[in-house]
């Protein structure tokens, strides 16, 4: 398969995505915190925590922080850590 050539516009979009990837992930985590607070069923909560885990995998975090958030599955701990990450 031939290597695909991107237009200048497409290259800029791709470059901007990777340049702001951390911001995109943090925004997604903010949305997930809100959804977790509003989750009404255990099944919905479980699904949201799986999404949180995937988002945390994409971030450059210490494994201890990630495992603590996932093990506790506490929205308060996640929100507190997220608030600290946003300050950096």
Secondary structure, DSSP 8 states (H G I E B T S, - for coil): -------HHHHHHHHHHHHTHHHHHHHHHHHHHHHHHH--SHHHHHHHHHHHHHHHHHS---HHHHHHHHHHT-HHHHHHHHHHHHH-
